[in-house]
């Protein structure tokens, strides 16, 4: 496998990042929301925390439902088996 493609992709990404950084930093360090204070940072961080909590809970619920369906399907196949 040639190393040209990964090198070209990394080079293009690095060039884009180098060209984009002056455009982002032209506003004296202010972001899209303007000047930030502790309340905005706190609520944003709380939102990230709640988001990941909900992702974990939803993923666990989905996995539990799928495992239950799998066990029911396995039990159904065992009930259908007859004979040797």
HUJO-V310065 format. One record per helix or strand of 3 or more residues. SS is the DSSP state (alpha for helix, beta for strand). FROM is the first residue (numbers start at 0). LEN is the number of residues. If there is no record, write none. Layout:
# HUJO-V310065
ss=SS from=FROM len=LEN
ss=SS from=FROM len=LEN
This chain:
# HUJO-V310065
ss=alpha from=3 len=24
ss=alpha from=37 len=43
